[in-house]
Amino acid sequence: MERHKLRALSPADGRYANKVDGLRDILSEYGLIRYRILVEVRWLQCLADEPTVTELPPLSSVMKDVLNDIVDKFTADDAERVKAIEATTNHDVKAVEYFIREKIGTGSESASLSEFIHFGCTSEDINNLAYALMLRAARDDVLHPQMRELTAKLRSMSADYASTPMLSRTHGQTASPTTVGKEFANVVERLARARQQLAAVEIRGKFNGAVGNFNAHVAAYPDTDWLKISNGFVRSLGLDPNTHTTQIEPHDWTAEYAHALIRFNTILVDFCRDIWGYISLGYFKQKVSANEVGSSTMPHKVNPIDFENAEGNLGLANAMLDHFALKLPISRWQRDLTDSTVQRNFGVALAYVMIAVNSTLKGLGKLQANPETIARDIDNAWEVLAEPIQTVMRRYSVPEPYEKLKALTRGQAVTKELLHEFISTLEIPEEEKSRLLQMTPSNYLGIAEHLTRNLS
């Protein structure tokens, strides 16, 4: 491990740094500066294309290239230059404005252009769009592909084990059988729906000045349709305009984003805990590396550490995401700055999600069903057939079916012979008796396999 990682305060930049590289250029300080510059430059270009802003002529082809290069060729050295300017201005967004002025130079075209950088804007106009673009990119370019990989792996495993009978446990007690594949299929459906809900979150942006009313814009150009220009500009960035705001975009969509991600994470916590339990029961084995150590003192142990790691990181992510959702939509009057320091932690929360999904995938890659243990467990659970027997008895109006099976099965070992003797005494059609006598814990599965092989 590199020395600087050993001194990192956050595990996302230390122990797990190589697992979250996909988020680094998006949600870091570098990423925030880069997206701020993108918004400032695109707004300048938008103004230059607006005929009613007569004092700003259309851009020359040379200046178009200069401005596009500021965005497209932005480097770490550029970000450091912005930070150096900020050290003097003590204002991060103003430093971006001055940086762009430096980059366009002092030519004849630059003179008129310079004063229209950040025209009519408050810092939040730039920041809210930058964060919106950052969270959209993190979702669409990093989290969604990883989520799809996870659901694809689970879908594959559900197909592999679609017909493998498994004893269920409701309330931790022996219950009606299912299949291993159906258990995976349940999770696939839940995660797919949660991912779709995250994808459906409308990412919004505001661009309407100091308190949301275009005051400065109208003062400078009273006859310009600033609402139309603003909405078009926000849409040009791939965002949905929010026209009714104070100084800040109220962050309601950010709360929706956080809550949608919490739901995905919570389903994954549920899955990791269940797999942990099934490993404990011996339903699954884990492939191990020859040099891997499970315990510092017990050589035999192979711990389910990947699923434990995932659960822990998902808990951290959800704690932060919940704070985002509860805190960010609240601001004193037209604006306070408590949101600023909170938003800077988006990258940390999403890094925990990424680490957790990676750990889950790693754990699934080691997982192997142990059919002998699974079969032994279910084959010794003849009591689960009390359910179908009493249900068939209900169909044919046999008196007190539930009570009779309760008396037969509770508090004693239930065997095949005990159940078959009971079935033979029932006053039901012979073909129904025959069907019940053919039933075993391993074939009492309903349509579990069908449901597994017909995932949406």
PLY file of the C-alpha trace (Angstrom):
ply
format ascii 1.0
element vertex 456
property float x
property float y
property float z
element edge 455
property int vertex1
property int vertex2
end_header
0.00 0.00 0.00
1.27 3.47 -0.89
2.41 5.53 2.10
-0.19 8.27 1.53
-2.97 5.66 1.70
-1.70 4.48 5.06
-2.30 7.98 6.41
-5.76 8.42 4.86
-8.56 9.21 7.31
-11.24 7.64 5.16
-11.04 3.93 4.21
-12.34 4.99 0.78
-9.03 6.77 0.22
-6.95 4.25 2.15
-7.70 0.55 2.49
-10.35 0.49 -0.26
-8.92 3.19 -2.53
-8.43 0.96 -5.55
-12.05 -0.24 -5.34
-13.61 3.20 -5.83
-11.49 4.68 -8.59
-14.54 4.91 -10.83
-16.00 7.58 -8.56
-12.83 9.55 -7.97
-12.93 11.91 -10.98
-16.67 12.45 -10.50
-17.23 13.07 -6.79
-13.86 14.38 -5.59
-12.84 18.02 -5.14
-11.29 17.73 -8.60
-14.64 16.53 -9.94
-16.54 19.37 -8.28
-14.19 21.97 -9.75
-14.41 20.36 -13.19
-18.21 20.35 -13.18
-18.35 23.94 -11.91
-16.16 24.97 -14.81
-18.36 23.04 -17.23
-21.46 24.91 -16.00
-19.76 28.33 -16.12
-18.43 27.76 -19.63
-21.70 26.39 -20.99
-23.57 29.38 -19.52
-21.14 31.77 -21.18
-21.68 29.98 -24.49
-25.43 30.11 -23.98
-25.34 33.87 -23.42
-23.21 34.36 -26.52
-25.86 32.55 -28.55
-28.67 34.72 -27.19
-29.43 37.57 -29.67
-31.06 39.82 -27.04
-27.79 39.99 -25.09
-26.51 42.49 -27.61
-23.31 43.46 -25.80
-21.98 39.92 -26.13
-21.40 39.08 -29.81
-21.47 35.50 -31.08
-18.29 33.58 -30.38
-15.63 33.21 -33.02
-14.63 29.70 -33.99
-11.32 30.24 -32.22
-12.99 31.27 -28.97
-15.43 28.36 -29.21
-12.44 26.04 -29.35
-10.79 27.82 -26.43
-13.87 27.49 -24.25
-14.49 23.88 -25.21
-10.87 23.03 -24.46
-11.19 24.53 -20.97
-13.83 21.88 -20.28
-12.66 18.98 -22.42
-8.96 19.22 -21.56
-9.30 20.02 -17.88
-6.44 18.53 -15.87
-5.34 18.02 -12.29
-2.91 20.92 -12.79
-5.87 23.12 -13.74
-7.69 22.09 -10.57
-4.62 22.97 -8.53
-4.55 26.39 -10.19
-8.17 26.95 -9.18
-7.29 26.01 -5.60
-4.37 28.44 -5.67
-6.71 31.24 -6.75
-9.16 30.21 -4.03
-6.40 30.63 -1.45
-6.50 34.34 -2.33
-10.23 34.84 -2.96
-11.35 32.61 -0.07
-14.31 31.77 -2.33
-14.36 28.56 -4.31
-16.84 29.56 -7.05
-15.25 32.99 -7.57
-11.94 31.17 -8.05
-13.50 29.24 -10.93
-14.64 32.50 -12.53
-11.13 33.98 -12.29
-9.59 30.78 -13.63
-11.77 30.95 -16.75
-10.76 34.58 -17.23
-7.13 33.53 -17.17
-7.74 30.77 -19.70
-9.50 32.97 -22.29
-6.64 35.44 -22.20
-6.63 39.19 -22.89
-7.35 39.41 -26.60
-9.93 41.75 -28.14
-12.70 39.15 -28.00
-11.82 38.26 -24.44
-12.46 41.76 -23.12
-16.21 41.70 -23.73
-16.43 38.01 -22.88
-14.76 38.28 -19.47
-17.49 40.36 -17.87
-20.17 37.86 -18.89
-18.51 35.00 -17.04
-20.85 34.18 -14.12
-23.35 36.75 -15.47
-26.47 37.00 -13.31
-25.39 34.00 -11.25
-25.24 33.27 -7.59
-22.79 30.59 -6.49
-25.64 28.16 -5.93
-26.60 28.41 -9.61
-23.24 26.88 -10.41
-23.03 24.52 -7.45
-26.47 22.94 -7.71
-25.96 22.13 -11.39
-22.45 20.82 -10.73
-23.68 18.47 -7.99
-26.60 17.39 -10.13
-24.23 16.46 -12.95
-21.92 14.70 -10.50
-24.67 12.57 -8.96
-26.11 11.78 -12.38
-22.73 10.62 -13.66
-22.08 8.59 -10.50
-25.45 6.89 -10.85
-25.47 6.29 -14.59
-21.79 5.63 -15.28
-20.63 3.87 -12.11
-23.37 2.60 -9.79
-25.82 1.34 -12.40
-23.30 -0.80 -14.29
-22.15 -2.29 -10.99
-25.74 -2.92 -9.90
-26.50 -4.58 -13.22
-23.45 -6.81 -12.80
-24.67 -7.84 -9.37
-28.21 -8.64 -10.50
-26.86 -10.53 -13.52
-24.71 -12.68 -11.22
-27.66 -13.37 -8.93
-29.86 -14.14 -11.92
-27.29 -16.65 -13.17
-27.09 -18.31 -9.76
-30.88 -18.47 -9.51
-30.94 -20.37 -12.80
-28.15 -22.72 -11.69
-30.04 -23.68 -8.53
-33.62 -23.33 -9.82
-34.52 -26.95 -9.11
-32.41 -27.54 -5.98
-34.87 -28.16 -3.10
-34.16 -26.27 0.11
-35.86 -26.12 3.46
-37.29 -22.73 4.31
-37.14 -21.20 7.75
-39.80 -18.74 8.78
-39.16 -17.19 12.21
-36.04 -19.36 12.20
-38.21 -22.48 12.31
-38.66 -25.31 9.80
-41.13 -24.22 7.12
-42.45 -25.19 3.68
-39.69 -25.99 1.19
-38.51 -23.76 -1.63
-35.54 -24.00 -3.98
-32.14 -22.39 -3.65
-32.69 -20.70 -7.00
-36.03 -19.23 -5.94
-34.34 -17.56 -2.98
-31.89 -15.88 -5.37
-34.73 -15.01 -7.76
-36.58 -13.17 -4.99
-33.55 -10.93 -4.48
-33.09 -10.37 -8.22
-36.64 -9.03 -8.51
-36.26 -6.78 -5.48
-32.91 -5.31 -6.54
-34.05 -4.80 -10.14
-37.07 -2.82 -8.96
-34.96 -0.74 -6.58
-32.46 0.00 -9.35
-35.29 1.10 -11.65
-36.59 3.43 -8.95
-33.14 4.98 -8.59
-32.92 5.39 -12.35
-36.31 7.11 -12.39
-35.30 9.84 -9.93
-35.65 13.16 -11.74
-32.39 15.07 -11.37
-33.25 18.75 -11.19
-31.42 22.02 -11.42
-32.15 25.69 -10.87
-30.55 28.66 -12.62
-32.44 31.76 -11.55
-30.18 34.06 -9.57
-29.74 35.20 -5.99
-33.23 34.41 -4.64
-34.80 32.59 -7.56
-36.48 35.54 -9.32
-33.96 36.55 -12.05
-33.67 39.95 -10.33
-30.24 40.83 -11.73
-31.00 39.37 -15.14
-34.12 41.50 -15.56
-32.30 44.59 -14.28
-29.72 44.21 -17.06
-31.99 42.98 -19.87
-35.64 43.66 -18.96
-37.05 42.48 -22.30
-35.26 39.11 -22.40
-37.21 35.93 -21.62
-34.90 34.72 -18.90
-37.20 31.94 -17.76
-37.14 30.39 -21.22
-33.36 30.81 -21.51
-32.77 29.32 -18.05
-35.00 26.32 -18.65
-33.35 25.68 -21.99
-29.91 25.94 -20.45
-30.69 23.49 -17.64
-32.21 21.04 -20.13
-29.15 21.37 -22.35
-27.16 19.85 -19.49
-29.51 16.88 -19.37
-31.25 18.05 -16.19
-34.85 18.96 -15.35
-35.47 22.64 -14.55
-36.80 23.65 -11.15
-38.37 27.08 -11.68
-39.62 27.78 -8.16
-36.78 28.07 -5.70
-35.12 30.40 -3.23
-31.40 31.03 -3.64
-30.85 27.28 -3.50
-32.33 24.36 -5.34
-34.23 22.79 -2.42
-32.55 19.38 -2.75
-35.80 17.43 -2.69
-34.63 15.33 -5.63
-31.37 14.66 -3.79
-33.42 13.25 -0.91
-35.33 11.07 -3.38
-32.03 9.88 -4.85
-30.68 9.08 -1.38
-33.83 7.25 -0.33
-33.91 5.21 -3.55
-30.31 4.18 -2.96
-31.08 3.34 0.67
-33.79 0.94 -0.52
-31.36 -0.83 -2.84
-28.78 -1.04 -0.06
-31.31 -2.34 2.47
-32.31 -5.19 0.17
-28.65 -6.04 -0.24
-28.13 -6.03 3.55
-31.03 -8.47 3.85
-29.46 -10.72 1.23
-25.99 -10.61 2.81
-27.38 -11.56 6.21
-29.33 -14.47 4.73
-26.30 -15.77 2.83
-24.25 -15.44 6.03
-26.82 -17.63 7.76
-26.89 -20.21 4.99
-23.10 -20.44 5.07
-23.36 -21.01 8.81
-25.87 -23.84 8.21
-23.50 -25.40 5.70
-25.83 -24.82 2.74
-22.95 -23.09 0.96
-19.22 -23.65 0.89
-16.69 -20.93 0.04
-13.80 -21.37 -2.35
-10.59 -20.38 -0.64
-7.13 -19.34 -1.69
-4.30 -21.54 -0.44
-2.64 -18.59 1.28
-5.80 -17.03 2.72
-6.20 -16.98 6.50
-9.68 -17.20 8.04
-8.72 -16.82 11.69
-5.54 -15.75 13.44
-5.88 -18.66 15.87
-8.31 -21.23 14.39
-6.78 -22.66 11.20
-9.93 -24.46 10.06
-12.07 -21.33 9.71
-13.26 -19.82 6.43
-15.22 -16.74 7.44
-17.93 -15.11 5.28
-15.97 -11.86 5.40
-17.10 -10.50 2.02
-20.75 -10.50 3.03
-19.86 -9.06 6.44
-17.78 -6.34 4.76
-20.68 -5.54 2.45
-23.14 -5.31 5.33
-20.90 -2.97 7.30
-20.28 -0.63 4.37
-23.94 -0.59 3.41
-24.76 0.47 6.96
-22.31 3.36 6.73
-23.68 4.38 3.34
-27.28 4.30 4.55
-26.47 6.35 7.63
-24.97 9.08 5.44
-27.66 8.87 2.76
-30.34 9.15 5.41
-28.66 12.28 6.75
-28.56 13.75 3.22
-32.27 13.05 2.78
-33.27 14.52 6.13
-30.91 17.49 6.23
-30.51 18.83 2.70
-34.15 19.84 2.01
-34.04 22.11 5.08
-32.56 25.60 4.77
-33.13 28.69 6.88
-35.12 31.27 4.91
-33.70 31.80 1.43
-30.34 30.15 2.12
-27.92 28.90 4.70
-24.64 27.12 4.14
-25.21 23.96 6.15
-25.85 22.07 2.92
-22.43 22.90 1.49
-20.30 20.86 3.87
-22.79 17.97 3.74
-22.82 17.76 -0.06
-19.05 17.42 -0.09
-19.55 13.97 1.42
-21.59 12.53 -1.46
-18.46 10.78 -2.68
-17.85 9.10 0.67
-21.39 7.68 0.87
-21.40 6.42 -2.70
-17.92 4.98 -2.21
-19.28 2.85 0.64
-22.02 1.60 -1.70
-19.47 0.74 -4.35
-17.23 -1.07 -1.86
-20.23 -3.06 -0.60
-21.39 -4.15 -4.04
-17.83 -5.15 -4.95
-17.57 -7.19 -1.75
-20.89 -8.90 -2.47
-19.75 -9.81 -5.97
-16.47 -11.13 -4.57
-18.35 -13.22 -2.02
-20.72 -14.61 -4.65
-17.72 -15.60 -6.74
-16.54 -17.85 -3.90
-19.95 -19.35 -3.16
-20.75 -22.99 -3.96
-23.94 -24.79 -2.95
-23.44 -27.82 -0.72
-26.17 -30.16 -2.01
-25.46 -32.92 0.50
-26.10 -30.68 3.50
-29.12 -29.04 1.88
-30.63 -32.42 1.00
-29.98 -33.91 4.43
-31.70 -30.97 6.08
-34.82 -31.13 3.96
-35.06 -34.93 3.91
-35.29 -34.96 7.70
-38.16 -32.45 7.79
-41.26 -34.55 7.12
-43.24 -32.28 9.44
-43.45 -29.70 6.62
-46.00 -31.98 4.90
-48.52 -31.21 7.64
-49.38 -28.11 5.62
-50.41 -29.82 2.35
-52.17 -32.66 4.14
-54.38 -30.36 6.22
-55.03 -28.16 3.17
-56.26 -31.13 1.11
-58.39 -32.18 4.09
-59.97 -28.71 4.05
-60.84 -29.16 0.38
-62.82 -32.28 1.16
-64.43 -30.93 4.35
-62.68 -33.27 6.73
-63.50 -31.89 10.22
-60.81 -29.99 12.15
-57.94 -30.60 9.71
-55.56 -28.09 11.25
-56.21 -29.27 14.78
-55.67 -32.93 13.83
-52.33 -32.21 12.16
-51.32 -30.01 15.07
-51.96 -32.89 17.48
-50.12 -35.30 15.19
-46.97 -33.30 14.58
-46.24 -31.04 17.53
-43.88 -32.16 20.25
-42.73 -35.38 18.60
-40.53 -36.60 15.78
-42.46 -36.66 12.51
-41.54 -39.47 10.14
-42.63 -40.63 6.73
-44.28 -43.66 8.31
-46.26 -41.56 10.81
-47.66 -39.33 8.06
-48.44 -42.21 5.70
-50.35 -44.03 8.42
-52.36 -40.85 9.08
-53.08 -40.31 5.37
-54.37 -43.86 5.00
-57.13 -43.11 7.55
-58.46 -40.03 5.78
-61.89 -39.98 4.20
-60.82 -38.39 0.93
-60.77 -39.71 -2.66
-58.23 -42.48 -3.23
-56.44 -40.54 -5.95
-55.89 -37.73 -3.44
-54.51 -40.18 -0.90
-52.17 -41.54 -3.58
-51.00 -38.02 -4.45
-50.30 -37.20 -0.80
-48.44 -40.49 -0.33
-46.18 -39.58 -3.26
-45.31 -36.25 -1.71
-41.95 -35.76 0.01
-40.30 -32.70 1.56
-38.09 -32.44 -1.54
-40.93 -32.39 -4.07
-43.35 -30.23 -2.10
-42.19 -27.11 -3.95
-45.24 -25.53 -5.50
-44.18 -23.60 -8.60
-40.84 -22.44 -7.17
-38.87 -23.62 -10.19
-41.31 -22.04 -12.64
-41.15 -18.72 -10.82
-37.35 -18.87 -10.82
-37.06 -19.57 -14.52
-39.54 -16.86 -15.41
-37.93 -13.82 -13.88
-39.06 -10.56 -15.44
0 1
1 2
2 3
3 4
4 5
5 6
6 7
7 8
8 9
9 10
10 11
11 12
12 13
13 14
14 15
15 16
16 17
17 18
18 19
19 20
20 21
21 22
22 23
23 24
24 25
25 26
26 27
27 28
28 29
29 30
30 31
31 32
32 33
33 34
34 35
35 36
36 37
37 38
38 39
39 40
40 41
41 42
42 43
43 44
44 45
45 46
46 47
47 48
48 49
49 50
50 51
51 52
52 53
53 54
54 55
55 56
56 57
57 58
58 59
59 60
60 61
61 62
62 63
63 64
64 65
65 66
66 67
67 68
68 69
69 70
70 71
71 72
72 73
73 74
74 75
75 76
76 77
77 78
78 79
79 80
80 81
81 82
82 83
83 84
84 85
85 86
86 87
87 88
88 89
89 90
90 91
91 92
92 93
93 94
94 95
95 96
96 97
97 98
98 99
99 100
100 101
101 102
102 103
103 104
104 105
105 106
106 107
107 108
108 109
109 110
110 111
111 112
112 113
113 114
114 115
115 116
116 117
117 118
118 119
119 120
120 121
121 122
122 123
123 124
124 125
125 126
126 127
127 128
128 129
129 130
130 131
131 132
132 133
133 134
134 135
135 136
136 137
137 138
138 139
139 140
140 141
141 142
142 143
143 144
144 145
145 146
146 147
147 148
148 149
149 150
150 151
151 152
152 153
153 154
154 155
155 156
156 157
157 158
158 159
159 160
160 161
161 162
162 163
163 164
164 165
165 166
166 167
167 168
168 169
169 170
170 171
171 172
172 173
173 174
174 175
175 176
176 177
177 178
178 179
179 180
180 181
181 182
182 183
183 184
184 185
185 186
186 187
187 188
188 189
189 190
190 191
191 192
192 193
193 194
194 195
195 196
196 197
197 198
198 199
199 200
200 201
201 202
202 203
203 204
204 205
205 206
206 207
207 208
208 209
209 210
210 211
211 212
212 213
213 214
214 215
215 216
216 217
217 218
218 219
219 220
220 221
221 222
222 223
223 224
224 225
225 226
226 227
227 228
228 229
229 230
230 231
231 232
232 233
233 234
234 235
235 236
236 237
237 238
238 239
239 240
240 241
241 242
242 243
243 244
244 245
245 246
246 247
247 248
248 249
249 250
250 251
251 252
252 253
253 254
254 255
255 256
256 257
257 258
258 259
259 260
260 261
261 262
262 263
263 264
264 265
265 266
266 267
267 268
268 269
269 270
270 271
271 272
272 273
273 274
274 275
275 276
276 277
277 278
278 279
279 280
280 281
281 282
282 283
283 284
284 285
285 286
286 287
287 288
288 289
289 290
290 291
291 292
292 293
293 294
294 295
295 296
296 297
297 298
298 299
299 300
300 301
301 302
302 303
303 304
304 305
305 306
306 307
307 308
308 309
309 310
310 311
311 312
312 313
313 314
314 315
315 316
316 317
317 318
318 319
319 320
320 321
321 322
322 323
323 324
324 325
325 326
326 327
327 328
328 329
329 330
330 331
331 332
332 333
333 334
334 335
335 336
336 337
337 338
338 339
339 340
340 341
341 342
342 343
343 344
344 345
345 346
346 347
347 348
348 349
349 350
350 351
351 352
352 353
353 354
354 355
355 356
356 357
357 358
358 359
359 360
360 361
361 362
362 363
363 364
364 365
365 366
366 367
367 368
368 369
369 370
370 371
371 372
372 373
373 374
374 375
375 376
376 377
377 378
378 379
379 380
380 381
381 382
382 383
383 384
384 385
385 386
386 387
387 388
388 389
389 390
390 391
391 392
392 393
393 394
394 395
395 396
396 397
397 398
398 399
399 400
400 401
401 402
402 403
403 404
404 405
405 406
406 407
407 408
408 409
409 410
410 411
411 412
412 413
413 414
414 415
415 416
416 417
417 418
418 419
419 420
420 421
421 422
422 423
423 424
424 425
425 426
426 427
427 428
428 429
429 430
430 431
431 432
432 433
433 434
434 435
435 436
436 437
437 438
438 439
439 440
440 441
441 442
442 443
443 444
444 445
445 446
446 447
447 448
448 449
449 450
450 451
451 452
452 453
453 454
454 455
